[in-house]
Amino acid sequence: MSGSVIMRTGHEVVDGKIIHNDQAMSWEEADKRAGFRLDRRKSWAFIPNKHDLGIPELCEMISFTRACSGCEDSESMYPSAVGAGCHECGYTGKSRETCFVPFCRPERIRKAWRATFADDFHGIGELISAPTASKARYQKFLSADCDAVTFASIRVTRSPDDDIILPAVDAITAALDEEAKSVLNHTLINKRFYTATDDKAICSLVQAGLLENTGRGWNTGESYFVLTDAGHTAAVSLRPIYPAYPEYRA
């Protein structure tokens, strides 16, 4: 089953029925807006959130089974999960429904592994961040300064207590253009960003509350900009979970 992705721009009521105004989106455009690669097997939608300045919120389609509305005894004190059966449901008493719900972003966890040598029974080993045990073992192998070390001589175990939970990309950060994301990343790495105070990308980030003007600069109309707390969270959320393995997104 192949999925799809749409942008919902609104709705209208025609003959008492709600008709949604949906526009198809390309997967590339949707991935860019979401901030990560969407599952091609699912159906997705960006629906404006009226409680968040109308910013489109990523939603996924879910399906569920409920009692058929045509034969359900809705007036009963103890409603049943199955109706009595009618021609609407094929006399099964059940119907299959679908709807879009806000997508709950999974935690971005940087997994920790404890790597030791097989003959080292008392050492606590080295703590390594990697997506899989084999990647952690390979990193330990590369750092070993002994030619006698082999993959088989390296023991790797999970250390969940040392995992690092990184912030997820929110809708506002995901909607930033590439230049704005580059500015956030540069500021995160260098602790500051020096440029003209009327720079468009900078002004948009200041307006969004992600950057702050320090008021200090070498020339008139220039200044150092630093990350706010919200800007730091946004910048960290844009970083790959594993810098050495940027292809791993979750």
C-alpha positions in Angstrom: 0.0 0.0 0.0 1.5 3.3 -1.0 0.9 6.5 1.0 0.2 10.1 0.2 0.7 13.6 1.6 -1.6 16.6 1.3 -1.8 20.2 2.5 -5.2 21.1 3.9 -5.9 24.8 3.2 -9.5 25.0 4.6 -13.0 23.6 4.1 -16.4 24.6 3.0 -19.9 23.3 3.6 -21.8 22.1 0.6 -25.4 20.7 0.9 -24.8 20.2 4.6 -21.5 18.2 4.0 -18.0 19.4 4.9 -15.7 19.5 1.9 -12.0 19.8 2.7 -9.8 21.8 0.4 -6.8 19.5 0.0 -3.7 20.0 -2.2 -1.3 17.2 -3.1 2.3 17.7 -2.0 5.5 16.0 -3.3 7.3 13.8 -0.8 10.4 16.0 -1.1 8.5 19.1 -0.1 6.8 17.3 2.7 10.1 15.9 4.1 11.5 19.4 4.1 8.5 20.9 5.9 8.4 18.0 8.4 12.1 18.0 9.1 12.5 14.3 8.6 11.8 11.6 6.0 8.1 10.6 6.1 7.1 7.0 6.0 6.0 6.4 2.3 3.6 3.7 3.4 1.4 6.1 5.4 -1.0 8.9 4.6 0.0 12.3 5.9 -1.5 15.8 6.0 -0.4 19.3 7.1 -3.5 20.8 8.7 -3.5 24.4 10.1 -3.6 24.4 13.9 -6.0 27.2 15.0 -4.5 27.1 18.5 -0.9 27.8 17.1 -1.3 30.9 14.8 -2.7 28.7 12.0 0.7 27.0 11.4 0.2 23.7 9.5 0.6 20.8 11.9 1.8 17.4 10.7 -0.9 14.8 11.0 -1.0 11.1 10.2 -4.0 9.0 9.2 -5.1 6.3 11.6 -7.8 3.7 11.1 -10.0 2.1 13.8 -13.0 -0.1 14.1 -16.2 1.0 15.8 -19.8 0.0 16.1 -21.9 0.7 13.0 -23.8 3.9 13.3 -26.7 2.5 11.4 -27.4 -0.3 13.8 -25.8 0.8 17.1 -28.1 1.1 20.1 -26.9 4.6 21.0 -29.7 5.1 23.5 -28.7 2.2 25.6 -27.1 2.8 29.0 -24.5 0.2 28.1 -23.5 0.7 24.5 -22.0 -2.2 22.7 -18.8 -2.2 20.6 -20.8 -4.0 17.9 -24.1 -3.1 16.4 -27.0 -5.5 15.7 -26.2 -5.6 12.0 -27.7 -3.9 9.0 -27.2 -3.4 5.3 -24.8 -0.5 5.9 -22.2 -2.7 7.6 -22.9 -5.9 5.7 -24.6 -7.2 8.8 -21.3 -7.3 10.7 -22.3 -4.6 13.2 -19.0 -2.9 12.7 -17.5 -0.2 10.5 -14.0 0.8 9.6 -13.2 4.5 10.1 -10.2 6.7 9.3 -9.2 10.2 10.3 -6.1 12.4 10.6 -4.6 13.0 14.1 -1.6 15.1 15.2 1.6 13.2 14.7 3.4 12.4 17.9 7.1 12.7 17.1 9.2 9.9 18.5 12.0 10.8 20.9 15.4 11.4 19.3 17.6 9.1 21.4 21.3 9.0 21.0 22.0 5.4 22.0 25.0 4.7 24.4 27.0 1.5 24.3 29.7 0.2 26.6 32.6 -1.3 24.6 35.2 -3.5 26.3 37.7 -6.1 25.3 36.7 -9.7 25.9 39.6 -10.4 28.3 39.1 -7.2 30.3 36.8 -8.5 33.1 37.3 -5.6 35.5 37.3 -2.6 33.2 34.2 -0.5 32.8 35.0 0.0 29.1 34.5 3.0 26.9 31.2 4.8 26.4 30.4 5.1 22.7 27.4 6.7 21.0 26.3 4.8 17.9 23.0 3.7 16.3 23.8 0.0 16.4 26.0 -2.4 18.3 28.1 -3.1 15.1 28.7 0.6 14.6 29.9 0.9 18.2 32.1 -2.1 17.9 33.6 -0.7 14.7 34.4 2.7 16.5 36.1 0.8 19.3 38.1 -1.2 16.7 39.3 2.0 15.0 40.4 3.5 18.2 42.4 0.4 19.4 46.1 0.9 19.2 46.9 -2.8 19.2 47.2 -4.9 16.0 46.0 -8.0 17.8 42.5 -6.6 18.4 39.8 -8.2 16.3 36.0 -7.7 16.1 35.5 -10.9 18.0 37.6 -9.6 20.9 35.4 -6.6 21.4 32.3 -6.9 23.6 29.5 -4.3 23.3 26.5 -3.9 25.6 23.8 -1.3 25.7 24.0 1.4 28.4 20.5 3.0 28.3 21.2 5.0 31.4 23.7 7.0 29.4 21.5 7.7 26.5 21.1 11.3 25.4 17.6 12.5 24.5 17.7 15.2 21.9 14.8 17.7 21.2 12.5 16.9 18.3 12.1 19.4 15.4 9.0 21.4 16.0 6.7 22.8 13.2 8.2 26.3 13.4 11.8 25.1 13.1 10.9 22.7 10.3 9.3 25.5 8.3 12.5 27.6 8.3 14.4 27.9 5.0 17.8 26.4 4.5 19.6 29.8 5.0 17.9 30.3 8.4 18.8 26.7 9.5 22.4 27.3 8.4 22.5 30.4 10.5 21.2 28.5 13.6 23.8 25.7 13.1 26.7 28.2 12.6 25.6 30.1 15.8 25.4 26.9 17.7 28.9 25.8 16.8 30.6 29.2 17.1 28.4 30.6 20.0 27.7 33.8 18.0 26.9 35.1 14.5 28.3 38.4 13.2 26.5 40.2 10.4 24.5 43.2 9.4 21.6 44.1 11.7 19.2 44.4 8.7 20.0 40.9 7.3 16.7 39.3 6.2 17.5 35.8 7.6 18.7 37.3 10.9 15.7 39.6 11.2 13.3 36.7 10.7 15.1 34.6 13.4 15.1 37.5 15.8 11.4 38.0 15.2 10.8 34.3 15.8 12.6 34.6 19.1 15.4 32.3 18.1 18.2 34.9 18.0 19.0 37.9 20.1 20.9 41.0 19.1 23.8 41.7 21.6 24.1 45.3 20.5 27.9 44.9 20.2 29.6 45.2 16.8 32.8 46.6 15.2 31.0 48.8 12.7 27.7 50.8 12.5 24.8 48.6 11.4 26.6 45.4 12.4 26.3 43.2 15.5 26.9 39.9 17.2 23.8 37.7 17.5 23.5 34.9 19.9 21.0 32.0 20.4 18.1 32.4 22.8 17.0 29.4 24.9 14.4 28.6 22.2 17.0 29.1 19.5 19.4 26.7 21.2 16.7 24.0 21.4 15.8 24.6 17.7 19.5 24.4 16.6 20.1 21.2 18.5 17.0 19.7 17.1 18.3 20.3 13.6 21.6 18.4 14.3 21.8 14.7 13.3 21.3 12.2 16.1 24.7 10.8 15.3 27.1 13.3 13.7 29.2 10.4 12.3 26.1 8.7 10.8 23.9 11.5 9.5 21.8 9.0 7.6 20.3 7.7 10.9 17.2 9.9 11.7 15.7 7.9 14.6 
